[in-house]
């Protein structure tokens, strides 16, 4: 890594739970430090500042908005950890100032905003500016092994996949923050918030979708605007098919599973751990390699290495746009009660569909 980029000065925008995760990850690195905290809630920012100081870090400056931080301190990297519906606008603001950007998932909840951000990210990349979206499960050791096996053709022809996110979230969880469970800021429910990482893995393994069918409903949490349960079927460009299931109405909370099947092998991931790996036509499981860093730690390593080497990171804004478009396609298919083409959603042909109408209620 070059000397000129050996100490990234980072602004954390949004000082809640996920902001603390980013701050802790950065604080543990020798080549980056948190120098600014941005939050309209001064108490939240000051609490995170105190946390960093207690950990032996220099105390960062606190700002009420990103503009003030950009003009008031020498920031080189901005980490966006605010409610989902604010992500793209803040990221674009930072990119326009030639700052590197890390965006917490999902990229945003609005595809037109995401497309504008994609264009801004492409322009910024031409000036050596790095932007990435947190998709930390691509860095889980098991997920990486599955991806490597697929790329090497060790599963043969991919035939199908099954992805399920079966969680429980209480009514108190949704009531704990005003943006949770809203279309405007959460952008959806079980799939957009809890399931978007699993959608990202599914696309990483299986490729780009072609057609999507879906049913979304509000089965248990009647005070929220969005779905708490969704089931979808997807076909992919390689001819394979998949089922996708996400719910926050599975008391007391189940597991996250992704299984991939092919003519020469397959794999099963459960709660981010690789449980089965068969390759090259062998009926016997292969040894499982788990000796790699995971989560935000590994993704920040990827991002900061990319900045230092003048390269683009392993996960780009455009990868995240595909995941967002897939989630939106599920909601649109449920709303219209018919299959939709992924490319039509991606390119904006359904931008005017009010997906809030697509959530069924269970029979009384």
C-alpha positions as CSV (number, residue, x, y, z in Angstrom):
1,X,0.0,0.0,0.0
2,X,1.4,3.4,-0.9
3,X,2.5,5.8,1.8
4,X,0.2,8.5,0.6
5,X,-2.9,6.4,1.4
6,X,-1.6,4.7,4.5
7,X,-3.8,6.6,6.9
8,X,-7.4,7.0,5.7
9,X,-9.2,9.6,7.7
10,X,-12.8,8.3,8.0
11,X,-16.1,10.0,8.7
12,X,-18.8,7.7,10.1
13,X,-22.2,9.0,9.0
14,X,-24.9,7.6,11.3
15,X,-23.8,6.7,14.8
16,X,-26.3,3.9,15.7
17,X,-25.7,0.2,16.0
18,X,-24.2,-0.4,12.5
19,X,-22.2,2.8,12.8
20,X,-20.5,1.4,15.9
21,X,-19.7,-1.8,13.9
22,X,-17.9,0.3,11.3
23,X,-16.1,2.4,13.9
24,X,-14.9,-0.6,15.8
25,X,-13.6,-2.2,12.6
26,X,-11.8,0.9,11.5
27,X,-10.3,1.5,15.0
28,X,-8.7,-2.0,14.9
29,X,-6.7,-1.1,11.7
30,X,-3.3,0.5,11.5
31,X,-4.1,2.3,8.2
32,X,-7.3,4.1,9.0
33,X,-8.8,6.1,11.9
34,X,-12.2,7.7,12.6
35,X,-11.7,11.4,12.6
36,X,-15.3,12.6,12.2
37,X,-18.7,11.5,13.3
38,X,-21.9,12.7,11.7
39,X,-25.4,12.4,13.2
40,X,-28.3,14.7,13.7
41,X,-28.6,13.1,17.1
42,X,-25.7,14.8,18.9
43,X,-26.0,12.4,21.9
44,X,-25.5,9.3,19.6
45,X,-22.4,10.9,18.0
46,X,-20.9,11.9,21.3
47,X,-21.5,8.4,22.8
48,X,-19.6,6.9,19.8
49,X,-16.9,9.4,20.2
50,X,-16.5,8.5,23.9
51,X,-16.5,4.8,22.9
52,X,-13.6,5.3,20.5
53,X,-11.7,7.4,23.1
54,X,-12.1,4.7,25.7
55,X,-10.6,2.2,23.2
56,X,-7.5,4.4,23.0
57,X,-8.4,6.2,19.7
58,X,-8.1,9.9,19.2
59,X,-11.4,11.5,19.9
60,X,-13.2,12.4,16.6
61,X,-14.9,15.6,15.8
62,X,-18.7,15.6,15.9
63,X,-20.9,17.2,13.1
64,X,-24.6,17.5,12.6
65,X,-24.5,16.9,8.8
66,X,-22.2,15.5,6.2
67,X,-21.7,18.9,4.5
68,X,-20.3,20.4,7.7
69,X,-17.9,17.4,8.1
70,X,-16.7,17.6,4.5
71,X,-15.9,21.3,4.8
72,X,-14.7,21.1,8.4
73,X,-12.2,18.3,8.4
74,X,-9.7,16.5,6.2
75,X,-11.7,13.3,5.4
76,X,-10.6,10.8,2.8
77,X,-13.2,8.1,3.3
78,X,-16.9,8.3,4.2
79,X,-18.8,5.3,5.7
80,X,-22.6,5.7,5.4
81,X,-24.5,4.0,8.2
82,X,-27.8,5.9,8.2
83,X,-31.3,4.6,7.5
84,X,-31.5,2.9,4.1
85,X,-33.5,5.5,2.3
86,X,-30.8,8.1,2.8
87,X,-27.8,6.1,1.5
88,X,-27.6,7.1,-2.1
89,X,-28.0,10.9,-1.6
90,X,-25.3,11.0,1.1
91,X,-22.9,8.7,-1.0
92,X,-23.3,10.9,-4.0
93,X,-22.6,14.0,-1.9
94,X,-19.3,12.4,-0.7
95,X,-18.3,11.1,-4.2
96,X,-18.9,14.6,-5.7
97,X,-16.2,15.8,-3.2
98,X,-13.8,13.1,-4.5
99,X,-14.1,11.1,-1.2
100,X,-13.9,7.3,-1.1
101,X,-17.2,5.8,0.1
102,X,-18.4,2.7,1.9
103,X,-22.2,2.2,2.1
104,X,-23.9,-0.1,4.5
105,X,-26.4,-2.4,2.9
106,X,-28.8,-2.0,1.1
107,X,-27.4,0.5,-1.4
108,X,-30.7,2.5,-1.0
109,X,-34.4,1.7,-1.3
110,X,-35.1,3.7,-4.5
111,X,-33.8,2.4,-7.8
112,X,-33.8,5.8,-9.6
113,X,-31.5,7.2,-6.8
114,X,-29.4,4.1,-7.0
115,X,-29.0,4.5,-10.8
116,X,-27.8,8.1,-10.3
117,X,-25.4,6.9,-7.7
118,X,-24.1,4.2,-10.1
119,X,-23.4,6.9,-12.6
120,X,-21.6,9.1,-10.0
121,X,-19.6,6.0,-8.8
122,X,-18.5,5.4,-12.4
123,X,-17.4,9.0,-12.9
124,X,-15.6,8.9,-9.5
125,X,-13.8,5.7,-10.4
126,X,-12.3,7.4,-13.4
127,X,-10.6,9.8,-10.9
128,X,-9.3,6.9,-8.7
129,X,-12.1,7.2,-6.2
130,X,-13.3,3.9,-4.6
131,X,-16.9,3.2,-3.7
132,X,-18.2,-0.1,-2.2
133,X,-21.3,-1.4,-0.6
134,X,-21.2,-3.7,2.5
135,X,-21.9,-7.2,1.3
136,X,-19.9,-8.9,4.0
137,X,-21.2,-12.4,3.6
138,X,-19.3,-12.6,0.3
139,X,-16.2,-12.6,2.5
140,X,-17.4,-15.4,4.8
141,X,-14.9,-18.3,4.3
142,X,-17.7,-20.7,3.3
143,X,-19.3,-18.4,0.8
144,X,-15.9,-17.7,-0.8
145,X,-15.3,-21.5,-1.2
146,X,-18.7,-21.9,-2.9
147,X,-18.1,-19.1,-5.3
148,X,-14.6,-20.5,-6.1
149,X,-16.1,-23.9,-6.8
150,X,-18.7,-22.5,-9.1
151,X,-16.2,-20.4,-11.1
152,X,-14.0,-23.5,-11.5
153,X,-17.0,-25.5,-12.8
154,X,-16.7,-28.0,-9.9
155,X,-20.4,-28.3,-9.5
156,X,-21.0,-29.1,-13.1
157,X,-24.0,-27.4,-14.7
158,X,-25.8,-25.4,-12.0
159,X,-29.4,-26.5,-11.8
160,X,-31.1,-24.9,-8.8
161,X,-30.7,-23.0,-5.5
162,X,-32.7,-22.5,-2.4
163,X,-32.3,-19.5,-0.2
164,X,-34.2,-18.9,3.1
165,X,-34.0,-16.3,5.8
166,X,-36.3,-17.4,8.6
167,X,-36.0,-14.8,11.4
168,X,-38.2,-13.4,14.2
169,X,-38.6,-9.7,14.8
170,X,-41.0,-8.5,17.5
171,X,-43.4,-5.6,17.2
172,X,-41.2,-3.8,19.7
173,X,-38.3,-4.1,17.2
174,X,-40.3,-2.3,14.5
175,X,-41.4,0.3,17.0
176,X,-37.9,1.0,18.3
177,X,-37.1,3.4,15.4
178,X,-39.5,5.5,13.4
179,X,-38.0,4.4,10.1
180,X,-38.3,0.7,10.6
181,X,-41.0,-1.0,8.7
182,X,-41.7,2.0,6.4
183,X,-41.5,2.1,2.6
184,X,-39.9,5.5,2.6
185,X,-36.9,4.7,4.7
186,X,-36.7,0.9,5.1
187,X,-37.7,0.3,1.5
188,X,-39.4,-3.0,2.3
189,X,-39.5,-5.5,5.1
190,X,-38.0,-9.0,5.6
191,X,-36.5,-9.2,2.1
192,X,-35.1,-5.6,1.8
193,X,-33.8,-5.3,5.4
194,X,-33.0,-8.8,6.7
195,X,-32.7,-10.7,3.4
196,X,-30.7,-8.4,1.1
197,X,-27.4,-10.1,2.0
198,X,-28.9,-13.5,1.1
199,X,-30.1,-12.0,-2.2
200,X,-26.6,-10.8,-2.9
201,X,-25.2,-14.2,-2.3
202,X,-27.8,-15.9,-4.5
203,X,-26.8,-13.5,-7.4
204,X,-23.1,-14.1,-6.7
205,X,-23.5,-17.8,-7.0
206,X,-26.2,-18.1,-9.7
207,X,-25.6,-15.0,-11.9
208,X,-28.1,-12.4,-13.1
209,X,-31.8,-13.2,-12.9
210,X,-34.1,-13.2,-16.0
211,X,-37.6,-13.7,-14.6
212,X,-39.1,-13.3,-11.1
213,X,-42.4,-14.3,-9.6
214,X,-43.4,-13.6,-6.0
215,X,-45.9,-13.4,-3.2
216,X,-45.4,-10.9,-0.3
217,X,-47.6,-10.6,2.7
218,X,-47.8,-9.1,6.1
219,X,-48.5,-12.2,8.2
220,X,-47.8,-11.2,11.8
221,X,-46.7,-7.6,12.1
222,X,-49.8,-5.6,11.2
223,X,-48.6,-2.2,12.4
224,X,-45.8,-2.0,9.8
225,X,-46.2,-0.8,6.2
226,X,-44.0,-3.5,4.6
227,X,-44.0,-7.2,4.2
228,X,-42.9,-9.6,7.0
229,X,-43.0,-12.7,4.7
230,X,-42.1,-13.2,1.1
231,X,-41.6,-16.2,-1.3
232,X,-40.2,-15.8,-4.8
233,X,-39.0,-18.0,-7.7
234,X,-36.3,-16.8,-10.0
235,X,-34.9,-18.0,-13.3
236,X,-31.3,-17.1,-14.2
237,X,-29.4,-16.5,-17.4
238,X,-27.6,-19.9,-17.1
239,X,-30.9,-21.7,-17.1
240,X,-31.0,-22.5,-13.4
241,X,-33.9,-21.7,-11.1
242,X,-34.1,-20.8,-7.4
243,X,-36.6,-20.2,-4.6
244,X,-36.1,-17.3,-2.3
245,X,-37.9,-17.0,1.1
246,X,-37.6,-14.3,3.7
247,X,-39.6,-13.8,6.9
248,X,-39.5,-12.0,10.2
249,X,-42.5,-13.9,11.4
250,X,-40.8,-17.2,12.2
251,X,-40.9,-17.4,16.0
252,X,-38.6,-17.8,17.9
253,X,-36.2,-17.2,15.0
254,X,-34.9,-19.8,12.6
255,X,-31.8,-20.0,10.4
256,X,-30.4,-18.5,7.2
257,X,-29.7,-21.1,4.6
258,X,-28.4,-21.1,1.0
259,X,-28.0,-24.3,-1.0
260,X,-26.6,-24.6,-4.5
261,X,-27.1,-27.7,-6.6
262,X,-25.5,-28.9,-9.8
263,X,-24.9,-32.0,-12.0
264,X,-21.4,-32.6,-10.4
265,X,-21.8,-31.3,-6.9
266,X,-23.2,-28.7,-4.6
267,X,-23.0,-26.9,-1.3
268,X,-25.1,-25.8,1.7
269,X,-24.4,-22.8,3.8
270,X,-26.2,-22.4,7.1
271,X,-25.9,-19.2,9.3
272,X,-22.8,-18.2,7.3
273,X,-21.1,-21.6,7.9
274,X,-20.3,-24.1,5.1
275,X,-22.1,-27.3,6.1
276,X,-21.6,-29.4,2.9
277,X,-19.4,-29.2,-0.1
278,X,-19.4,-31.8,-2.9
279,X,-17.4,-31.2,-6.1
280,X,-16.3,-33.0,-9.2
281,X,-18.9,-35.7,-9.1
282,X,-17.7,-37.0,-5.7
283,X,-20.5,-38.2,-3.3
284,X,-18.1,-37.5,-0.4
285,X,-17.9,-34.1,1.3
286,X,-14.7,-32.1,0.7
287,X,-12.6,-30.7,3.6
288,X,-14.0,-27.3,4.7
289,X,-11.6,-24.4,4.9
290,X,-12.5,-21.7,7.4
291,X,-9.2,-20.0,8.0
292,X,-10.1,-16.5,6.6
293,X,-11.3,-13.2,8.2
294,X,-15.0,-12.7,7.8
295,X,-17.6,-9.9,7.8
296,X,-16.9,-6.2,7.9
297,X,-13.2,-6.9,8.9
298,X,-12.5,-8.7,5.6
299,X,-14.5,-6.3,3.5
300,X,-12.6,-3.3,4.9
301,X,-9.4,-5.1,4.2
302,X,-10.6,-5.4,0.5
303,X,-11.7,-1.7,0.3
304,X,-8.6,-0.2,1.9
305,X,-6.3,-2.4,-0.2
306,X,-8.1,-1.3,-3.3
307,X,-7.7,2.4,-2.3
308,X,-4.0,1.8,-1.6
309,X,-3.4,0.1,-4.9
310,X,-5.5,2.4,-7.0
311,X,-7.9,-0.4,-7.9
312,X,-11.6,-1.0,-7.6
313,X,-12.9,-3.1,-4.7
314,X,-14.3,-6.6,-4.9
315,X,-17.8,-5.4,-4.5
316,X,-19.0,-2.3,-6.4
317,X,-22.0,-0.1,-6.4
318,X,-23.2,-1.8,-9.5
319,X,-23.2,-5.2,-7.8
320,X,-25.4,-3.7,-5.1
321,X,-27.7,-2.1,-7.8
322,X,-28.4,-5.7,-9.1
323,X,-29.3,-6.9,-5.6
324,X,-31.6,-3.9,-5.0
325,X,-33.2,-4.4,-8.4
326,X,-33.9,-8.0,-7.6
327,X,-35.6,-7.1,-4.3
328,X,-37.7,-4.5,-6.1
329,X,-38.5,-7.0,-8.8
330,X,-39.9,-9.3,-6.1
331,X,-42.1,-6.5,-4.7
332,X,-43.2,-5.5,-8.2
333,X,-44.1,-9.1,-9.2
334,X,-46.2,-9.5,-6.0
335,X,-47.9,-6.2,-6.7
336,X,-48.7,-7.0,-10.4
337,X,-49.4,-10.7,-9.6
338,X,-47.4,-11.8,-12.6
339,X,-43.8,-12.5,-13.6
340,X,-41.6,-9.6,-14.3
341,X,-38.3,-9.4,-16.3
342,X,-35.3,-8.4,-14.2
343,X,-33.8,-6.2,-16.9
344,X,-37.1,-4.2,-17.2
345,X,-36.9,-3.5,-13.4
346,X,-33.2,-2.7,-13.6
347,X,-33.7,-0.2,-16.5
348,X,-36.7,1.6,-14.9
349,X,-39.7,0.3,-16.8
350,X,-41.5,-0.3,-13.5
351,X,-40.3,2.7,-11.5
352,X,-43.9,4.0,-11.3
353,X,-45.4,0.9,-9.7
354,X,-46.6,1.5,-6.1
355,X,-45.3,-1.6,-4.5
356,X,-47.0,-0.8,-1.2
357,X,-50.2,-2.3,-2.9
358,X,-48.5,-5.6,-3.3
359,X,-48.6,-6.8,0.3
360,X,-51.3,-9.3,1.0
361,X,-52.9,-9.7,4.4
362,X,-53.7,-13.2,5.7
363,X,-57.3,-14.2,5.9
364,X,-59.2,-12.9,8.9
